[in-house]
């Protein structure tokens, strides 16, 4: 079945460091791909999305490119801030109109940014 | 609109008891989803509704679990005869139904269940 695999955390970086969180997926067809973020004590929030191959999603300095050939959707940010400390989830939505828009999540990667 | 509301935020119950959670979605959203999240894992899909119709149930949703959305507005998730393995965060989300595919999802803050 469809699945998402993320790099394990926690990831600890110093402020202004470069961030990469790896995400690969298994799915038939062309799923939509997402990154969600969960700040401490808050609900999941959509960070960015991409709906077809080679699309680049971006938001708040974060970027991810939908790579069909490597089935990947790695999250990157050029310069992290302490306020980026959170848990990041990669997710996919299977293609097909009868899938109802459900999401399949990776296990999450905790990011901790130190001043 | 204040987003997706879930009640209660926390619930501690004894094994074998029944519990019920409530979710109030964004009013104009016709799709409502339930997910379960255990510690250190991503959310796992349980079930979803389009208006009042329950259109899909995961195999994770055993016979002890039941969800309703009687008037296409709020939803309840009931767990009967709770077990310690039911301890988790239960998340609700809502979205507009046009095409789905995860667009426009809004998650609630969740109900944390602890079974002792």
Interface residues (C-beta under 8 A of the other chain):
Chain A: X4 X32 X34 X41 X42 X43 X44 X45 X46 X49 X51 X89 X91 X92 X93 X95 X97 X99 X100 X101 X102 X103 X104 X105 X106 X107 X108
Chain B: X4 X31 X33 X35 X40 X41 X42 X43 X44 X45 X48 X50 X55 X56 X91 X93 X95 X97 X99 X100 X101 X102 X103 X105 X107 X108 X109 X110
